[in-house]
Amino acid sequence: VLSDPPPPPPLRVASLTIQTVLNAKHVAEIAAASVIMHSAVSADGTTADPTALSNFSVVRKLDKAWPWDLDRTIKSDKRLKLEVCPSERALLNFLIARLHTLDADVLVGHNIASHAM
């Protein structure tokens, strides 16, 4: 047994929130998802830089009208990390691929069980 064990490695923590809408059959479908990630959370003390966060969001087109300048705004603002997908399947594929690349140690879901309607 070590008398002075090394500190635990920092954790990569991602927080996920999902927004749903009801389709014509009154079944919930995912319309948007957002992830906030911190790549160096201390497991046994204060996190050194709690503001070192990265994030992204993904939305899918619905039957309703979009803001007329949404595509232009997304392309012109490099700080905005928003992906627009044509369908729920494309949104889920994008979300799963991004979560896989983040390689989070801890995934925290916000309001996932009740799917925020």
C-alpha positions, 0 to 999 in steps of 0.5 A, spaced: 500 500 500 502 506 498 503 511 503 502 517 498 497 514 493 497 519 486 491 523 485 486 520 480 486 522 473 481 528 471 475 525 468 471 527 462 464 529 463 459 530 458 452 533 460 446 531 455 439 534 454 434 532 449 428 536 447 422 532 443 416 534 440 410 530 438 409 527 431 402 527 428 401 520 431 402 523 438 409 519 439 415 523 442 420 525 437 427 528 438 427 535 435 434 537 438 440 535 443 445 539 446 452 537 450 456 541 454 463 537 455 469 539 461 475 535 459 478 535 466 474 535 472 477 533 478 474 527 482 477 528 489 477 536 489 475 542 486 476 542 478 482 547 476 478 551 471 471 550 471 469 554 465 473 550 460 467 548 457 466 545 450 459 544 447 455 543 441 448 542 439 444 539 433 437 540 431 432 537 426 428 541 421 421 540 423 414 542 418 414 549 421 418 555 418 425 556 420 428 563 421 429 566 414 437 567 416 438 561 420 443 558 415 447 564 414 447 565 421 450 558 423 455 559 417 457 566 419 458 565 427 464 561 428 462 561 435 456 557 434 456 550 434 450 548 431 448 542 426 442 542 422 440 535 420 434 533 415 431 528 420 431 525 427 435 519 424 440 524 421 440 527 428 441 521 432 447 519 428 450 525 428 449 525 436 452 518 437 458 520 432 460 526 436 459 523 443 463 517 441 469 522 439 468 526 446 470 519 449 467 522 456 468 518 462 461 520 465 455 522 461 450 526 465 443 526 462 438 532 464 431 530 464 432 524 459 427 520 462 421 524 461 423 527 455 421 534 456 415 535 452 
